[in-house]
């Protein structure tokens, strides 16, 4: 689709994948740990792990020869998913039906609970406070240029405001 969001979802678009990445990033790297934590069937877990290894998000490493056992270590691209998972945590803590405090995010150095907020690195402004927009990039094809045309976006957003106001 020519969009980085669509490209990312090709690798991490199902919920098992994100939960597996959450657990491997938290140090649960062995098959039996993942199976126990997630309650996922072995064939499903095998399939998802294979996909994550092929996508370059996890590296399969043997830790025992007798019997052969493997663990799944997040690669650099896999570790780069952590802010995405934290964003999902923040959104879910605010908007999903599961709003209890069984899971908290804390700063391991201070022990303080983290309230995830994303900011623009250039201005320091909160992304949720900005009037952001997706624009066509330099390699955008004609479809993407039309889809992301600022004037057409303005029309669409005005239509949204009418619906909300009514």
Residue, then its C-alpha position, 0 to 999 in steps of 0.5 A: x500500500x505504500x504506507x509504513x503503517x501497512x508495511x509494519x502490520x505485515x509483520x506485526x498485524x495480529x495480536x499473537x505477534x505483538x504479545x509474543x514480542x511483548x514477552x520476548x522483550x520482557x525476557x521470556x525467550x524460551x518456547x515453553x515460557x511463551x506457551x505458558x504465559x500466552x496460553x497459545x497452542x504449540x502449532x500456533x506459537x511455532x508458526x508465529x515464531x517462524x514468521x517473526x524470525x523470517x521478518x528479522x524481529x527475533x533471532x532463533x538461538x540454540x541454548x541446549x543440544x540434548x535435547x535441542x532447545x531454542x530461544x528467541x532473542x529480539x533483534x534490533x528491529x524487534x527491540x524497536x517495537x518497544x515504544x509501539x507496545x508502550x503506546x498500545x499499553x497507554x491507549x489500552x489503559x485509558x480506553x479498553x475495558x481492561x483498566x485494572x492495575x494488574x500490569x504497570x509500566x515503571x522506570x526500572x532505575x527509579x521504580x516510578x510508574x511511567x505515564x506514556x506520552x509521545x512527543x515530537x523530538x523537534x518541538x517537544x510537543x505532545x503528539x496527541x496535542x498536535x494537528x498532525x497529518x500524513x502527507x505524500x512523500x517524495x516517492x509517492x505514486x499518483x494514488x497516494x498523492x491523491x489519497x493524501x492531498x491536503x485539500x481533500x483531507x480538509x474536506x474529509x475532516x470537515x465531514x467528520x466534524x459535522x458528524x461529531x457536532x450533530 
